[in-house]
Amino acid sequence: MQTIVTGTNFSKSSLNACAYAAMLADKYKCRLVLFNLNDVSWIHANSGLFLMDMYRKKRQHEHKAKKQLEDLKKSFPQVEITTFVSSGSFKKEIKTFIAHHQVKLIVMGLAEKNHFYKKVYGSHGVDIAGKLNAPVIIVPEQFKKHTLTHAVLAVDNNEKLHLSSLKEFEFLIKTLKPKVDVLHCRTKEELFNPVKKAIKLNNVNYNIEVVPAKNLEKGINEFNLERFIDLVVIISKKHSLFYNLFAESNTQNIAFNTKVPVMAIHE
């Protein structure tokens, strides 16, 4: 069965992301999995390292996940929701889960911190964004409007886009029917004029809007404020101007400054 996976550590940011994921699962008519990895505690004693309370801790997390499931069910009674509680490396576990299930989307929360200390929940959202064979949506904690009405696809205008990369975004467009803009931020570092004028999504041509910007982050943010965007979509490609966009600092800045979900698609 097709599945949306959402990471939870029961924090405010992850609970908000789970509610957003439930909205998507309801629209997509697919299963939602609440994915939790509990930390394993160790102590050092004369006889060496001992695993402490792993069973007890897992049971606690399973209980919290079940309670979260029940709360989501009240708002989304039609959605099939299950839980997955385990331990280990988040990136490894999520890759294994994707390999054995039909995962359409992964949704992660972004914790709201002060101006001087901004941190993605467990850094997992940034660590996997644009690097897995499933799109990752990072949802800022302050984004409470769990609807999707206007999306912008940011493209590197001189790079070739493959249809396989856009498949899930096309499905999102077809399912949720948001208004869609396609944007290219032209920075001072670019030596040549953009080549492509339009892009085809679901057999519909969308003109590529070219806007001058000091950098990608500012260009996207200004465009979002002007158009009231509620989803930013970026394709992460090696050797592309956008590949380094998913370094931790850039992902944090875009998600915090735009204050809307960011969808990273791996090519």
Secondary structure as the mmCIF struct_conf table of DSSP 4:
data_model
#
loop_
_struct_conf.conf_type_id
_struct_conf.id
_struct_conf.beg_label_comp_id
_struct_conf.beg_label_asym_id
_struct_conf.beg_label_seq_id
_struct_conf.end_label_comp_id
_struct_conf.end_label_asym_id
_struct_conf.end_label_seq_id
STRN STRN1 GLN A 2 GLY A 7
BEND BEND1 PHE A 10 SER A 11
HELX_RH_AL_P HELX_RH_AL_P1 LYS A 12 TYR A 28
TURN_TY1_P TURN_TY1_P1 LYS A 29 LYS A 29
STRN STRN2 ARG A 31 LEU A 37
HELX_LH_PP_P HELX_LH_PP_P1 ASN A 38 VAL A 40
STRN STRN3 SER A 41 ALA A 45
TURN_TY1_P TURN_TY1_P2 ASN A 46 SER A 47
STRN STRN4 GLY A 48 MET A 52
BEND BEND2 ASP A 53 ASP A 53
HELX_RH_AL_P HELX_RH_AL_P2 MET A 54 SER A 75
TURN_TY1_P TURN_TY1_P3 PRO A 77 GLN A 78
BEND BEND3 VAL A 79 VAL A 79
STRN STRN5 ILE A 81 SER A 86
BEND BEND4 GLY A 88 GLY A 88
HELX_RH_AL_P HELX_RH_AL_P3 PHE A 90 HIS A 100
BEND BEND5 HIS A 101 HIS A 101
STRN STRN6 GLN A 102 LEU A 110
TURN_TY1_P TURN_TY1_P4 HIS A 115 PHE A 116
STRN STRN7 VAL A 120 VAL A 120
HELX_RH_3T_P HELX_RH_3T_P1 TYR A 121 SER A 123
HELX_RH_AL_P HELX_RH_AL_P4 HIS A 124 ILE A 128
TURN_TY1_P TURN_TY1_P5 ALA A 129 LYS A 131
BEND BEND6 LEU A 132 ALA A 134
STRN STRN8 VAL A 136 PRO A 140
TURN_TY1_P TURN_TY1_P6 GLU A 141 GLN A 142
STRN STRN9 HIS A 150 ALA A 154
TURN_TY1_P TURN_TY1_P7 ASN A 157 ASN A 158
BEND BEND7 GLU A 159 GLU A 159
HELX_LH_PP_P HELX_LH_PP_P2 LYS A 160 HIS A 162
HELX_RH_AL_P HELX_RH_AL_P5 LEU A 163 LEU A 176
STRN STRN10 LYS A 179 ARG A 186
TURN_TY1_P TURN_TY1_P8 LYS A 188 GLU A 189
BEND BEND8 PHE A 192 PHE A 192
STRN STRN11 ALA A 198 LEU A 201
TURN_TY1_P TURN_TY1_P9 ASN A 202 ASN A 203
STRN STRN12 VAL A 204 PRO A 212
BEND BEND9 LYS A 214 ASN A 215
HELX_RH_AL_P HELX_RH_AL_P6 LEU A 216 ARG A 227
TURN_TY1_P TURN_TY1_P10 PHE A 228 PHE A 228
BEND BEND10 ASP A 230 ASP A 230
STRN STRN13 LEU A 231 SER A 236
TURN_TY1_P TURN_TY1_P11 LYS A 238 HIS A 239
BEND BEND11 SER A 240 SER A 240
TURN_TY1_P TURN_TY1_P12 LEU A 241 PHE A 242
HELX_RH_3T_P HELX_RH_3T_P2 TYR A 243 PHE A 246
BEND BEND12 ALA A 247 ALA A 247
HELX_RH_AL_P HELX_RH_AL_P7 GLU A 248 THR A 258
BEND BEND13 VAL A 260 VAL A 260
STRN STRN14 VAL A 262 HIS A 266
#
